[in-house]
Amino acid sequence: MKLLTFLRPVISIVLLLSIALANSQQTITILGANNTLLGKADIIKKNQYYISLNDIGEIVGNGSFVNNKTEKIVIYVQGLKIKLSNNISFIVIDDKTYQMKSKLFKNNDQYYAPIDDFFNILLLHGADKYSVDYSKMSISLNSISKKLPEPTSMNVDLKKEKIKQKLDTIIIDPGHGGKDPGAIGYRGTKEKDITLDVAKRLAKKIERNMKIKTILTRDEDTFIGLRERSKLANAQNGKLFISIHANSAEDQRAHGFETYLIGLNKNEAAVRTAARENAVLALEGSDVEKLTDEALIKASLFQTSFANGSERFAALVQEEMNKRLQSRDRGVKQAGFYVLAYTSMPNVLIELGYISNPSEEKKLRSSQYKDALATSIYRAIEKYQNTLDTN
């Protein structure tokens, strides 16, 4: 009885705290052009209102990309890449750093930023105007239209997508990442580390020497699903998609570089390579549509509009790599790569070399060799751009 008497005030306090916490968690309506309802985002009230960036990414961007290990979140809004870290007040937008008055915080796997600080900084960076009405609990983003649902199957007519000749945005896709290491070499080298290193080198060369925007599907060791990579590329209106990988084979003598286009698997080696790269789908959940033979045929047909550009660029990549690398030129091939099937732009998948070959693994670990790889792809981009300018 004494125990119950003692516990009553404790239980009351816990209940009151639970009620207070529940009351502090609300939603806010996100409105777009012409007051169109875009969706509702979770908010939490502390000393001010904080909004879920995960929800903002889903409602007005292209989803959110979270690195649970480093507790960082990246979202894309109005073409801007926005990166924040848990318990940090800095916000990085397209590599330019700003500081909010309050820190980002994490609650139940959601990342919350102060509403006023977040949108004021977006406005300062050049995003379109917004307005917040706390009496109606709504945010108006007048320039944003309601997003059309992303296709979850190949039922999208890519033939209707017109290729814009100006090469102003390149999507660079470093294969694997996070819980997906990719292939692992004899010395323990992970494919995900090689691809990210080469991708960053390539992006720097492009940004330093060309008036072209580069977007990496990941810029750190984080897991991004194959379908999310394609969605990001399409949402950012990319004009060229370059997926970077390293190959692996049971035969350790296998070596060389090759570039793949989307298409029917024409030989056993291509089948094995595509199967290995597509194996990451198992980490994405059971709801991901598999790339069946029928879907692959449809994908190849839908990619007809981009085939000419993809083939030209693939040939240039092999040509430039052959100039700089002392390795076997394995040529341009076709295979059923999921990450290529859904991108509505010229696209290729580059296998830099065989990480399963001890000698080639040693090269891939070399900074000089990785720079030569990045330079080869960069030079191919230069030549590809010239072909667009002359057409």
TORKOL-4160 file (C-alpha; in steps of 0.2 Angstrom, whole numbers, padded with zeros to 4 digits, m for minus):
391
<pt num="1" X="0000" Y="0000" Z="0000"/>
<pt num="2" X="0014" Y="0012" Z="0004"/>
<pt num="3" X="0022" Y="0008" Z="m0012"/>
<pt num="4" X="0006" Y="0012" Z="m0022"/>
<pt num="5" X="0005" Y="0028" Z="m0012"/>
<pt num="6" X="0023" Y="0032" Z="m0017"/>
<pt num="7" X="0021" Y="0028" Z="m0035"/>
<pt num="8" X="0005" Y="0038" Z="m0038"/>
<pt num="9" X="0014" Y="0055" Z="m0039"/>
<pt num="10" X="0027" Y="0047" Z="m0050"/>
<pt num="11" X="0014" Y="0040" Z="m0062"/>
<pt num="12" X="0005" Y="0057" Z="m0063"/>
<pt num="13" X="0021" Y="0066" Z="m0067"/>
<pt num="14" X="0025" Y="0053" Z="m0081"/>
<pt num="15" X="0007" Y="0055" Z="m0088"/>
<pt num="16" X="0008" Y="0074" Z="m0088"/>
<pt num="17" X="0025" Y="0073" Z="m0097"/>
<pt num="18" X="0018" Y="0061" Z="m0110"/>
<pt num="19" X="0003" Y="0073" Z="m0113"/>
<pt num="20" X="0015" Y="0088" Z="m0114"/>
<pt num="21" X="0026" Y="0079" Z="m0126"/>
<pt num="22" X="0011" Y="0073" Z="m0137"/>
<pt num="23" X="0005" Y="0091" Z="m0137"/>
<pt num="24" X="0021" Y="0098" Z="m0143"/>
<pt num="25" X="0021" Y="0086" Z="m0158"/>
<pt num="26" X="0010" Y="0093" Z="m0172"/>
<pt num="27" X="0009" Y="0094" Z="m0191"/>
<pt num="28" X="0010" Y="0109" Z="m0202"/>
<pt num="29" X="0002" Y="0110" Z="m0220"/>
<pt num="30" X="0014" Y="0113" Z="m0234"/>
<pt num="31" X="0006" Y="0123" Z="m0249"/>
<pt num="32" X="0012" Y="0125" Z="m0266"/>
<pt num="33" X="0008" Y="0136" Z="m0281"/>
<pt num="34" X="m0010" Y="0142" Z="m0281"/>
<pt num="35" X="m0012" Y="0136" Z="m0263"/>
<pt num="36" X="m0011" Y="0118" Z="m0269"/>
<pt num="37" X="m0009" Y="0105" Z="m0255"/>
<pt num="38" X="0008" Y="0097" Z="m0256"/>
<pt num="39" X="0007" Y="0088" Z="m0240"/>
<pt num="40" X="0009" Y="0089" Z="m0221"/>
<pt num="41" X="0026" Y="0089" Z="m0211"/>
<pt num="42" X="0029" Y="0084" Z="m0193"/>
<pt num="43" X="0034" Y="0099" Z="m0182"/>
<pt num="44" X="0039" Y="0100" Z="m0164"/>
<pt num="45" X="0038" Y="0115" Z="m0153"/>
<pt num="46" X="0051" Y="0119" Z="m0140"/>
<pt num="47" X="0056" Y="0137" Z="m0138"/>
<pt num="48" X="0051" Y="0139" Z="m0156"/>
<pt num="49" X="0044" Y="0127" Z="m0170"/>
<pt num="50" X="0055" Y="0114" Z="m0178"/>
<pt num="51" X="0051" Y="0105" Z="m0194"/>
<pt num="52" X="0055" Y="0087" Z="m0200"/>
<pt num="53" X="0068" Y="0089" Z="m0214"/>
<pt num="54" X="0064" Y="0071" Z="m0219"/>
<pt num="55" X="0046" Y="0076" Z="m0222"/>
<pt num="56" X="0051" Y="0092" Z="m0232"/>
<pt num="57" X="0062" Y="0081" Z="m0243"/>
<pt num="58" X="0048" Y="0069" Z="m0247"/>
<pt num="59" X="0035" Y="0083" Z="m0249"/>
<pt num="60" X="0045" Y="0096" Z="m0260"/>
<pt num="61" X="0061" Y="0088" Z="m0264"/>
<pt num="62" X="0067" Y="0071" Z="m0269"/>
<pt num="63" X="0067" Y="0062" Z="m0253"/>
<pt num="64" X="0080" Y="0063" Z="m0239"/>
<pt num="65" X="0096" Y="0054" Z="m0238"/>
<pt num="66" X="0102" Y="0050" Z="m0221"/>
<pt num="67" X="0119" Y="0043" Z="m0215"/>
<pt num="68" X="0114" Y="0035" Z="m0198"/>
<pt num="69" X="0133" Y="0033" Z="m0194"/>
<pt num="70" X="0137" Y="0051" Z="m0195"/>
<pt num="71" X="0120" Y="0057" Z="m0191"/>
<pt num="72" X="0119" Y="0068" Z="m0207"/>
<pt num="73" X="0104" Y="0072" Z="m0218"/>
<pt num="74" X="0104" Y="0078" Z="m0236"/>
<pt num="75" X="0089" Y="0084" Z="m0245"/>
<pt num="76" X="0086" Y="0092" Z="m0262"/>
<pt num="77" X="0074" Y="0107" Z="m0263"/>
<pt num="78" X="0072" Y="0118" Z="m0279"/>
<pt num="79" X="0088" Y="0111" Z="m0286"/>
<pt num="80" X="0098" Y="0115" Z="m0270"/>
<pt num="81" X="0108" Y="0102" Z="m0261"/>
<pt num="82" X="0106" Y="0104" Z="m0243"/>
<pt num="83" X="0116" Y="0095" Z="m0230"/>
<pt num="84" X="0114" Y="0096" Z="m0211"/>
<pt num="85" X="0121" Y="0087" Z="m0196"/>
<pt num="86" X="0113" Y="0082" Z="m0179"/>
<pt num="87" X="0116" Y="0094" Z="m0165"/>
<pt num="88" X="0125" Y="0106" Z="m0176"/>
<pt num="89" X="0119" Y="0123" Z="m0181"/>
<pt num="90" X="0128" Y="0124" Z="m0198"/>
<pt num="91" X="0119" Y="0121" Z="m0214"/>
<pt num="92" X="0128" Y="0118" Z="m0231"/>
<pt num="93" X="0119" Y="0123" Z="m0247"/>
<pt num="94" X="0128" Y="0118" Z="m0263"/>
<pt num="95" X="0145" Y="0119" Z="m0253"/>
<pt num="96" X="0141" Y="0136" Z="m0246"/>
<pt num="97" X="0140" Y="0136" Z="m0227"/>
<pt num="98" X="0127" Y="0146" Z="m0217"/>
<pt num="99" X="0123" Y="0145" Z="m0198"/>
<pt num="100" X="0106" Y="0144" Z="m0190"/>
<pt num="101" X="0103" Y="0152" Z="m0173"/>
<pt num="102" X="0098" Y="0135" Z="m0166"/>
<pt num="103" X="0105" Y="0117" Z="m0169"/>
<pt num="104" X="0097" Y="0103" Z="m0179"/>
<pt num="105" X="0091" Y="0089" Z="m0167"/>
<pt num="106" X="0085" Y="0071" Z="m0170"/>
<pt num="107" X="0069" Y="0063" Z="m0163"/>
<pt num="108" X="0063" Y="0046" Z="m0168"/>
<pt num="109" X="0075" Y="0045" Z="m0183"/>
<pt num="110" X="0068" Y="0062" Z="m0189"/>
<pt num="111" X="0079" Y="0077" Z="m0191"/>
<pt num="112" X="0071" Y="0094" Z="m0186"/>
<pt num="113" X="0077" Y="0111" Z="m0190"/>
<pt num="114" X="0070" Y="0128" Z="m0184"/>
<pt num="115" X="0057" Y="0133" Z="m0197"/>
<pt num="116" X="0061" Y="0151" Z="m0198"/>
<pt num="117" X="0080" Y="0149" Z="m0198"/>
<pt num="118" X="0079" Y="0135" Z="m0211"/>
<pt num="119" X="0068" Y="0144" Z="m0224"/>
<pt num="120" X="0077" Y="0161" Z="m0221"/>
<pt num="121" X="0093" Y="0154" Z="m0225"/>
<pt num="122" X="0086" Y="0146" Z="m0241"/>
<pt num="123" X="0079" Y="0163" Z="m0246"/>
<pt num="124" X="0096" Y="0171" Z="m0243"/>
<pt num="125" X="0104" Y="0158" Z="m0254"/>
<pt num="126" X="0093" Y="0162" Z="m0268"/>
<pt num="127" X="0078" Y="0150" Z="m0266"/>
<pt num="128" X="0060" Y="0157" Z="m0270"/>
<pt num="129" X="0050" Y="0167" Z="m0257"/>
<pt num="130" X="0040" Y="0158" Z="m0244"/>
<pt num="131" X="0028" Y="0163" Z="m0230"/>
<pt num="132" X="0023" Y="0155" Z="m0213"/>
<pt num="133" X="0006" Y="0157" Z="m0205"/>
<pt num="134" X="0007" Y="0150" Z="m0187"/>
<pt num="135" X="m0011" Y="0154" Z="m0184"/>
<pt num="136" X="m0016" Y="0142" Z="m0198"/>
<pt num="137" X="m0001" Y="0131" Z="m0196"/>
<pt num="138" X="0004" Y="0132" Z="m0214"/>
<pt num="139" X="0019" Y="0136" Z="m0225"/>
<pt num="140" X="0017" Y="0143" Z="m0243"/>
<pt num="141" X="0030" Y="0139" Z="m0256"/>
<pt num="142" X="0022" Y="0148" Z="m0270"/>
<pt num="143" X="0034" Y="0142" Z="m0284"/>
<pt num="144" X="0032" Y="0124" Z="m0281"/>
<pt num="145" X="0019" Y="0113" Z="m0290"/>
<pt num="146" X="0013" Y="0097" Z="m0283"/>
<pt num="147" X="0025" Y="0083" Z="m0287"/>
<pt num="148" X="0019" Y="0069" Z="m0299"/>
<pt num="149" X="0021" Y="0052" Z="m0292"/>
<pt num="150" X="0037" Y="0043" Z="m0296"/>
<pt num="151" X="0035" Y="0028" Z="m0308"/>
<pt num="152" X="0037" Y="0012" Z="m0298"/>
<pt num="153" X="0038" Y="0002" Z="m0314"/>
<pt num="154" X="0044" Y="0003" Z="m0332"/>
<pt num="155" X="0027" Y="0011" Z="m0337"/>
<pt num="156" X="0035" Y="0027" Z="m0341"/>
<pt num="157" X="0037" Y="0033" Z="m0359"/>
<pt num="158" X="0054" Y="0039" Z="m0360"/>
<pt num="159" X="0052" Y="0042" Z="m0379"/>
<pt num="160" X="0042" Y="0057" Z="m0374"/>
<pt num="161" X="0057" Y="0064" Z="m0364"/>
<pt num="162" X="0066" Y="0076" Z="m0376"/>
<pt num="163" X="0085" Y="0077" Z="m0374"/>
<pt num="164" X="0091" Y="0095" Z="m0371"/>
<pt num="165" X="0107" Y="0097" Z="m0380"/>
<pt num="166" X="0115" Y="0109" Z="m0367"/>
<pt num="167" X="0126" Y="0098" Z="m0355"/>
<pt num="168" X="0123" Y="0109" Z="m0339"/>
<pt num="169" X="0120" Y="0095" Z="m0326"/>
<pt num="170" X="0130" Y="0079" Z="m0324"/>
<pt num="171" X="0125" Y="0066" Z="m0311"/>
<pt num="172" X="0139" Y="0056" Z="m0304"/>
<pt num="173" X="0134" Y="0040" Z="m0296"/>
<pt num="174" X="0148" Y="0032" Z="m0285"/>
<pt num="175" X="0142" Y="0014" Z="m0283"/>
<pt num="176" X="0138" Y="0005" Z="m0267"/>
<pt num="177" X="0141" Y="0013" Z="m0250"/>
<pt num="178" X="0136" Y="0012" Z="m0232"/>
<pt num="179" X="0130" Y="m0006" Z="m0227"/>
<pt num="180" X="0134" Y="m0011" Z="m0245"/>
<pt num="181" X="0153" Y="m0012" Z="m0248"/>
<pt num="182" X="0152" Y="m0019" Z="m0265"/>
<pt num="183" X="0166" Y="m0030" Z="m0271"/>
<pt num="184" X="0180" Y="m0033" Z="m0259"/>
<pt num="185" X="0198" Y="m0036" Z="m0265"/>
<pt num="186" X="0212" Y="m0048" Z="m0259"/>
<pt num="187" X="0219" Y="m0034" Z="m0248"/>
<pt num="188" X="0203" Y="m0029" Z="m0241"/>
<pt num="189" X="0200" Y="m0014" Z="m0253"/>
<pt num="190" X="0181" Y="m0010" Z="m0254"/>
<pt num="191" X="0173" Y="m0006" Z="m0270"/>
<pt num="192" X="0162" Y="0008" Z="m0262"/>
<pt num="193" X="0178" Y="0017" Z="m0256"/>
<pt num="194" X="0186" Y="0017" Z="m0274"/>
<pt num="195" X="0171" Y="0023" Z="m0282"/>
<pt num="196" X="0168" Y="0037" Z="m0270"/>
<pt num="197" X="0186" Y="0043" Z="m0272"/>
<pt num="198" X="0186" Y="0043" Z="m0291"/>
<pt num="199" X="0169" Y="0051" Z="m0291"/>
<pt num="200" X="0174" Y="0066" Z="m0280"/>
<pt num="201" X="0190" Y="0068" Z="m0291"/>
<pt num="202" X="0180" Y="0068" Z="m0307"/>
<pt num="203" X="0167" Y="0081" Z="m0299"/>
<pt num="204" X="0182" Y="0093" Z="m0294"/>
<pt num="205" X="0189" Y="0092" Z="m0312"/>
<pt num="206" X="0172" Y="0096" Z="m0320"/>
<pt num="207" X="0168" Y="0110" Z="m0308"/>
<pt num="208" X="0186" Y="0118" Z="m0310"/>
<pt num="209" X="0186" Y="0118" Z="m0329"/>
<pt num="210" X="0169" Y="0117" Z="m0336"/>
<pt num="211" X="0153" Y="0127" Z="m0333"/>
<pt num="212" X="0143" Y="0111" Z="m0328"/>
<pt num="213" X="0134" Y="0107" Z="m0312"/>
<pt num="214" X="0139" Y="0091" Z="m0304"/>
<pt num="215" X="0128" Y="0081" Z="m0292"/>
<pt num="216" X="0134" Y="0066" Z="m0283"/>
<pt num="217" X="0121" Y="0053" Z="m0278"/>
<pt num="218" X="0132" Y="0051" Z="m0262"/>
<pt num="219" X="0147" Y="0061" Z="m0256"/>
<pt num="220" X="0151" Y="0050" Z="m0241"/>
<pt num="221" X="0150" Y="0032" Z="m0235"/>
<pt num="222" X="0131" Y="0031" Z="m0235"/>
<pt num="223" X="0119" Y="0018" Z="m0242"/>
<pt num="224" X="0108" Y="0024" Z="m0256"/>
<pt num="225" X="0096" Y="0012" Z="m0265"/>
<pt num="226" X="0097" Y="0010" Z="m0284"/>
<pt num="227" X="0079" Y="0017" Z="m0287"/>
<pt num="228" X="0083" Y="0032" Z="m0276"/>
<pt num="229" X="0099" Y="0036" Z="m0287"/>
<pt num="230" X="0088" Y="0036" Z="m0303"/>
<pt num="231" X="0075" Y="0046" Z="m0295"/>
<pt num="232" X="0088" Y="0059" Z="m0289"/>
<pt num="233" X="0095" Y="0060" Z="m0307"/>
<pt num="234" X="0078" Y="0063" Z="m0315"/>
<pt num="235" X="0073" Y="0075" Z="m0302"/>
<pt num="236" X="0088" Y="0085" Z="m0304"/>
<pt num="237" X="0086" Y="0086" Z="m0323"/>
<pt num="238" X="0102" Y="0078" Z="m0327"/>
<pt num="239" X="0109" Y="0078" Z="m0344"/>
<pt num="240" X="0122" Y="0064" Z="m0342"/>
<pt num="241" X="0122" Y="0050" Z="m0329"/>
<pt num="242" X="0138" Y="0041" Z="m0325"/>
<pt num="243" X="0138" Y="0026" Z="m0313"/>
<pt num="244" X="0155" Y="0022" Z="m0307"/>
<pt num="245" X="0160" Y="0004" Z="m0301"/>
<pt num="246" X="0174" Y="m0009" Z="m0299"/>
<pt num="247" X="0172" Y="m0026" Z="m0306"/>
<pt num="248" X="0175" Y="m0043" Z="m0298"/>
<pt num="249" X="0177" Y="m0061" Z="m0304"/>
<pt num="250" X="0181" Y="m0078" Z="m0298"/>
<pt num="251" X="0196" Y="m0079" Z="m0310"/>
<pt num="252" X="0209" Y="m0068" Z="m0302"/>
<pt num="253" X="0217" Y="m0066" Z="m0319"/>
<pt num="254" X="0202" Y="m0056" Z="m0325"/>
<pt num="255" X="0208" Y="m0038" Z="m0328"/>
<pt num="256" X="0203" Y="m0022" Z="m0338"/>
<pt num="257" X="0191" Y="m0008" Z="m0339"/>
<pt num="258" X="0174" Y="m0008" Z="m0348"/>
<pt num="259" X="0159" Y="0003" Z="m0350"/>
<pt num="260" X="0141" Y="m0003" Z="m0350"/>
<pt num="261" X="0125" Y="0003" Z="m0358"/>
<pt num="262" X="0107" Y="m0003" Z="m0354"/>
<pt num="263" X="0102" Y="m0018" Z="m0364"/>
<pt num="264" X="0100" Y="m0037" Z="m0366"/>
<pt num="265" X="0113" Y="m0047" Z="m0358"/>
<pt num="266" X="0123" Y="m0054" Z="m0372"/>
<pt num="267" X="0136" Y="m0065" Z="m0363"/>
<pt num="268" X="0139" Y="m0074" Z="m0347"/>
<pt num="269" X="0152" Y="m0061" Z="m0341"/>
<pt num="270" X="0140" Y="m0047" Z="m0343"/>
<pt num="271" X="0126" Y="m0057" Z="m0335"/>
<pt num="272" X="0137" Y="m0060" Z="m0319"/>
<pt num="273" X="0142" Y="m0042" Z="m0319"/>
<pt num="274" X="0125" Y="m0035" Z="m0319"/>
<pt num="275" X="0118" Y="m0048" Z="m0307"/>
<pt num="276" X="0132" Y="m0043" Z="m0295"/>
<pt num="277" X="0128" Y="m0024" Z="m0296"/>
<pt num="278" X="0110" Y="m0027" Z="m0295"/>
<pt num="279" X="0112" Y="m0038" Z="m0280"/>
<pt num="280" X="0110" Y="m0023" Z="m0269"/>
<pt num="281" X="0091" Y="m0023" Z="m0272"/>
<pt num="282" X="0090" Y="m0036" Z="m0258"/>
<pt num="283" X="0095" Y="m0023" Z="m0246"/>
<pt num="284" X="0081" Y="m0011" Z="m0252"/>
<pt num="285" X="0066" Y="m0022" Z="m0246"/>
<pt num="286" X="0054" Y="m0033" Z="m0254"/>
<pt num="287" X="0044" Y="m0019" Z="m0262"/>
<pt num="288" X="0057" Y="m0015" Z="m0275"/>
<pt num="289" X="0052" Y="m0021" Z="m0293"/>
<pt num="290" X="0065" Y="m0033" Z="m0300"/>
<pt num="291" X="0072" Y="m0030" Z="m0317"/>
<pt num="292" X="0064" Y="m0045" Z="m0326"/>
<pt num="293" X="0069" Y="m0050" Z="m0344"/>
<pt num="294" X="0052" Y="m0042" Z="m0350"/>
<pt num="295" X="0056" Y="m0026" Z="m0340"/>
<pt num="296" X="0073" Y="m0026" Z="m0347"/>
<pt num="297" X="0067" Y="m0027" Z="m0365"/>
<pt num="298" X="0055" Y="m0012" Z="m0361"/>
<pt num="299" X="0069" Y="m0002" Z="m0353"/>
<pt num="300" X="0080" Y="m0004" Z="m0369"/>
<pt num="301" X="0065" Y="0001" Z="m0380"/>
<pt num="302" X="0061" Y="0016" Z="m0368"/>
<pt num="303" X="0080" Y="0021" Z="m0368"/>
<pt num="304" X="0080" Y="0023" Z="m0387"/>
<pt num="305" X="0079" Y="0042" Z="m0386"/>
<pt num="306" X="0095" Y="0042" Z="m0376"/>
<pt num="307" X="0104" Y="0028" Z="m0385"/>
<pt num="308" X="0114" Y="0038" Z="m0397"/>
<pt num="309" X="0121" Y="0049" Z="m0383"/>
<pt num="310" X="0125" Y="0034" Z="m0372"/>
<pt num="311" X="0134" Y="0025" Z="m0385"/>
<pt num="312" X="0145" Y="0040" Z="m0390"/>
<pt num="313" X="0150" Y="0044" Z="m0372"/>
<pt num="314" X="0153" Y="0026" Z="m0368"/>
<pt num="315" X="0165" Y="0025" Z="m0383"/>
<pt num="316" X="0174" Y="0040" Z="m0378"/>
<pt num="317" X="0176" Y="0034" Z="m0360"/>
<pt num="318" X="0185" Y="0018" Z="m0367"/>
<pt num="319" X="0195" Y="0028" Z="m0379"/>
<pt num="320" X="0202" Y="0040" Z="m0365"/>
<pt num="321" X="0205" Y="0026" Z="m0353"/>
<pt num="322" X="0215" Y="0016" Z="m0366"/>
<pt num="323" X="0226" Y="0032" Z="m0368"/>
<pt num="324" X="0231" Y="0033" Z="m0350"/>
<pt num="325" X="0229" Y="0016" Z="m0342"/>
<pt num="326" X="0240" Y="0001" Z="m0344"/>
<pt num="327" X="0226" Y="m0012" Z="m0343"/>
<pt num="328" X="0215" Y="m0021" Z="m0355"/>
<pt num="329" X="0202" Y="m0012" Z="m0365"/>
<pt num="330" X="0187" Y="m0023" Z="m0363"/>
<pt num="331" X="0176" Y="m0012" Z="m0374"/>
<pt num="332" X="0158" Y="m0006" Z="m0373"/>
<pt num="333" X="0145" Y="m0019" Z="m0368"/>
<pt num="334" X="0127" Y="m0021" Z="m0364"/>
<pt num="335" X="0118" Y="m0028" Z="m0348"/>
<pt num="336" X="0103" Y="m0026" Z="m0338"/>
<pt num="337" X="0108" Y="m0014" Z="m0324"/>
<pt num="338" X="0094" Y="m0008" Z="m0313"/>
<pt num="339" X="0102" Y="0009" Z="m0310"/>
<pt num="340" X="0103" Y="0013" Z="m0329"/>
<pt num="341" X="0085" Y="0007" Z="m0333"/>
<pt num="342" X="0076" Y="0021" Z="m0324"/>
<pt num="343" X="0087" Y="0036" Z="m0329"/>
<pt num="344" X="0079" Y="0047" Z="m0342"/>
<pt num="345" X="0095" Y="0054" Z="m0350"/>
<pt num="346" X="0111" Y="0047" Z="m0358"/>
<pt num="347" X="0118" Y="0035" Z="m0346"/>
<pt num="348" X="0133" Y="0023" Z="m0344"/>
<pt num="349" X="0140" Y="0012" Z="m0330"/>
<pt num="350" X="0159" Y="0011" Z="m0330"/>
<pt num="351" X="0169" Y="m0003" Z="m0322"/>
<pt num="352" X="0186" Y="0004" Z="m0318"/>
<pt num="353" X="0195" Y="m0012" Z="m0316"/>
<pt num="354" X="0194" Y="m0029" Z="m0307"/>
<pt num="355" X="0196" Y="m0027" Z="m0288"/>
<pt num="356" X="0197" Y="m0046" Z="m0288"/>
<pt num="357" X="0214" Y="m0046" Z="m0297"/>
<pt num="358" X="0228" Y="m0042" Z="m0284"/>
<pt num="359" X="0238" Y="m0032" Z="m0296"/>
<pt num="360" X="0224" Y="m0022" Z="m0302"/>
<pt num="361" X="0218" Y="m0020" Z="m0284"/>
<pt num="362" X="0235" Y="m0012" Z="m0280"/>
<pt num="363" X="0233" Y="0000" Z="m0294"/>
<pt num="364" X="0215" Y="0005" Z="m0289"/>
<pt num="365" X="0222" Y="0009" Z="m0272"/>
<pt num="366" X="0235" Y="0021" Z="m0279"/>
<pt num="367" X="0230" Y="0039" Z="m0279"/>
<pt num="368" X="0239" Y="0042" Z="m0295"/>
<pt num="369" X="0229" Y="0028" Z="m0304"/>
<pt num="370" X="0213" Y="0035" Z="m0297"/>
<pt num="371" X="0217" Y="0052" Z="m0304"/>
<pt num="372" X="0221" Y="0045" Z="m0321"/>
<pt num="373" X="0204" Y="0036" Z="m0320"/>
<pt num="374" X="0195" Y="0052" Z="m0316"/>
<pt num="375" X="0205" Y="0062" Z="m0329"/>
<pt num="376" X="0200" Y="0049" Z="m0342"/>
<pt num="377" X="0181" Y="0051" Z="m0339"/>
<pt num="378" X="0183" Y="0070" Z="m0338"/>
<pt num="379" X="0192" Y="0071" Z="m0355"/>
<pt num="380" X="0178" Y="0060" Z="m0362"/>
<pt num="381" X="0165" Y="0072" Z="m0355"/>
<pt num="382" X="0174" Y="0086" Z="m0364"/>
<pt num="383" X="0174" Y="0077" Z="m0380"/>
<pt num="384" X="0156" Y="0072" Z="m0378"/>
<pt num="385" X="0151" Y="0090" Z="m0375"/>
<pt num="386" X="0160" Y="0095" Z="m0391"/>
<pt num="387" X="0149" Y="0083" Z="m0401"/>
<pt num="388" X="0133" Y="0091" Z="m0393"/>
<pt num="389" X="0139" Y="0108" Z="m0398"/>
<pt num="390" X="0143" Y="0103" Z="m0416"/>
<pt num="391" X="0126" Y="0095" Z="m0418"/>
